């Protein structure tokens, strides 16, 4: 439990450091509220990607064929440039 609190304090310190470095000015209450919102968003993101990470851990994935990916991307780009629907 103490480790979790220490880790959260370190994350808060890093978060605030980034805000200060970017020139943001805010009160302590605003900083805490912004950090809490950031933490909540981060948790939602983790929950969103968890199913994909679980499938990856089980080996349920296909390797990306980068040449095929680039070919399909070029086709879509060409269609859009010509005004076709993708």
ZARORO-741538 format. One record per residue (C-alpha): residue number from 0; residue in three letters; x negated, y, z negated. Coordinates in nm, 4 decimals, m for minus. Layout:
% ZARORO-741538
- n  res  xx  yy  zz
- NUM  ala  X  Y  Z $
...
***
This chain:
% ZARORO-741538
- n  res  xx  yy  zz
- 0  unk  0.0000  0.0000  0.0000 $
- 1  unk  m0.2814  0.2409  m0.0852 $
- 2  unk  m0.4405  0.1571  0.2481 $
- 3  unk  m0.1189  0.2520  0.4303 $
- 4  unk  m0.1046  0.5856  0.2493 $
- 5  unk  m0.4718  0.6537  0.3212 $
- 6  unk  m0.4223  0.5654  0.6875 $
- 7  unk  m0.1157  0.7892  0.7126 $
- 8  unk  m0.3061  1.0739  0.5467 $
- 9  unk  m0.5902  1.0275  0.7945 $
- 10  unk  m0.3426  1.0306  1.0856 $
- 11  unk  m0.1809  1.3462  0.9467 $
- 12  unk  m0.5211  1.5109  0.9112 $
- 13  unk  m0.6082  1.4226  1.2711 $
- 14  unk  m0.2664  1.5418  1.3948 $
- 15  unk  m0.2994  1.8762  1.2163 $
- 16  unk  m0.6583  1.9138  1.3354 $
- 17  unk  m0.5433  1.8769  1.6941 $
- 18  unk  m0.2675  2.1350  1.6431 $
- 19  unk  m0.5096  2.3836  1.4875 $
- 20  unk  m0.7644  2.3266  1.7645 $
- 21  unk  m0.4966  2.3997  2.0249 $
- 22  unk  m0.4189  2.7315  1.8570 $
- 23  unk  m0.0864  2.6331  1.7011 $
- 24  unk  0.0156  2.8266  1.3940 $
- 25  unk  0.2710  2.6689  1.1621 $
- 26  unk  0.3660  2.6483  0.7993 $
- 27  unk  0.2942  2.3374  0.5939 $
- 28  unk  0.6626  2.2450  0.6064 $
- 29  unk  0.6657  2.2819  0.9865 $
- 30  unk  0.3488  2.0745  1.0156 $
- 31  unk  0.4946  1.7966  0.8017 $
- 32  unk  0.8228  1.8004  0.9961 $
- 33  unk  0.6400  1.7901  1.3299 $
- 34  unk  0.4188  1.5053  1.2097 $
- 35  unk  0.7224  1.3086  1.0893 $
- 36  unk  0.8925  1.3585  1.4257 $
- 37  unk  0.5739  1.2444  1.6001 $
- 38  unk  0.5548  0.9348  1.3777 $
- 39  unk  0.9207  0.8515  1.4504 $
- 40  unk  0.8622  0.8888  1.8255 $
- 41  unk  0.5536  0.6698  1.8012 $
- 42  unk  0.7523  0.4003  1.6179 $
- 43  unk  1.0278  0.4109  1.8843 $
- 44  unk  0.7607  0.3703  2.1514 $
- 45  unk  0.6090  0.0721  1.9685 $
- 46  unk  0.9522  m0.0919  1.9434 $
- 47  unk  1.0131  m0.0254  2.3126 $
- 48  unk  0.6925  m0.1921  2.4309 $
- 49  unk  0.6962  m0.4799  2.1801 $
- 50  unk  0.8894  m0.7227  2.4064 $
- 51  unk  0.6331  m0.6723  2.6843 $
- 52  unk  0.3404  m0.7181  2.4463 $
- 53  unk  0.5021  m1.0334  2.3076 $
- 54  unk  0.5402  m1.1761  2.6595 $
- 55  unk  0.1805  m1.0868  2.7337 $
- 56  unk  0.0643  m1.2641  2.4159 $
- 57  unk  0.2567  m1.5755  2.5244 $
- 58  unk  0.0858  m1.5656  2.8635 $
- 59  unk  0.4057  m1.4741  3.0473 $
- 60  unk  0.2689  m1.2346  3.3044 $
- 61  unk  0.1489  m1.2133  3.6623 $
- 62  unk  m0.1827  m1.0612  3.7608 $
- 63  unk  m0.1539  m0.7397  3.9558 $
- 64  unk  m0.2522  m0.7636  4.3207 $
- 65  unk  m0.3923  m0.4126  4.3552 $
- 66  unk  m0.4118  m0.4252  4.7339 $
- 67  unk  m0.0439  m0.5253  4.7577 $
- 68  unk  0.0434  m0.2533  4.5066 $
- 69  unk  m0.1395  0.0105  4.7108 $
- 70  unk  0.0229  m0.1125  5.0331 $
- 71  unk  0.3724  m0.0852  4.8829 $
- 72  unk  0.2950  0.2572  4.7359 $
- 73  unk  0.1764  0.3826  5.0748 $
- 74  unk  0.4917  0.2497  5.2402 $
- 75  unk  0.7103  0.4305  4.9851 $
- 76  unk  0.5078  0.7495  5.0253 $
- 77  unk  0.5375  0.7347  5.4037 $
- 78  unk  0.9158  0.6816  5.3826 $
- 79  unk  0.9562  0.9772  5.1496 $
- 80  unk  0.7424  1.1990  5.3713 $
- 81  unk  0.9609  1.1079  5.6672 $
- 82  unk  1.2727  1.1768  5.4604 $
- 83  unk  1.3840  0.8152  5.4382 $
- 84  unk  1.5327  0.6856  5.1157 $
- 85  unk  1.3015  0.4607  4.9092 $
***
